[in-house]
């Protein structure tokens, strides 16, 4: 199954074939023609779940979508999923902690957006509890993950900072176990994963000059503050729910190849 979507969450094309890669060139060239016929400019970036780079240094995606020239990026979700192959089990009690910290090694929040959200949450708490001046820790505790995703932007940290932070994370959790003595990390497997995935660190960085967040135009009132509602166009997550629907009505084992086009 090969799927192509855009930054609006729309599925541009979806093709089911009996063999992996069959007709892939025709699929991509068909999208190129549709953009040309509609008078739309070629995309600035395309996110993929694999084939982001090759030993020759040129992504095969560039040949499929010829003559387009764009930035190819690996979806961070799929990059992170590769690290789970180095863990003993997804049911380990430290699994969620590891994934959360791994995400923090890759992304950082926009300081200006965070400050606006904190101000709004402080005003909201004061409104709910008149006469009480909430502490900074109380304000932070009141902010939910959904509010962060809705009102704040994230950006990648850069190759070298990400490399150093992931190495620190692995070092800090290398020997951790649960109460039964089960290790979180399969050290042999994780060593191989980290050795291979380091080459993809440039592939997960935000493309220069590409607008990854869209203001939906709506506002949410929190306290006496009006916050923008943002939609992130990074990665291929908008196609993941489409994959789940496919698994429900198509029997058998599926291999997905995902493209997300950002214009």
Secondary structure, DSSP 4 states (H G I P E B T S, - for coil): -EEEEETTS-EEEEE--SSTTTTHHHHHHHHHHHHHHTTPPPPSEEEESS-S--TTSS-HHHHHTTT---EEEE-HHHHHHHHGGGBS-TTSTTHHHHHHHHHHHHEEE-HHHHHHHHHHHHHHHHHHSTT----HHHHHHH--HHHHHHH--EEE--HHHHHHHHHHHHHHHTT-B-TT--BSB-HHHHHHHHHHHGGGGGGGSPPTT---EEEEEEEEEETTEEEEEEEE--SSGGGHHHHHHHHHHS-S----EEEEEE-
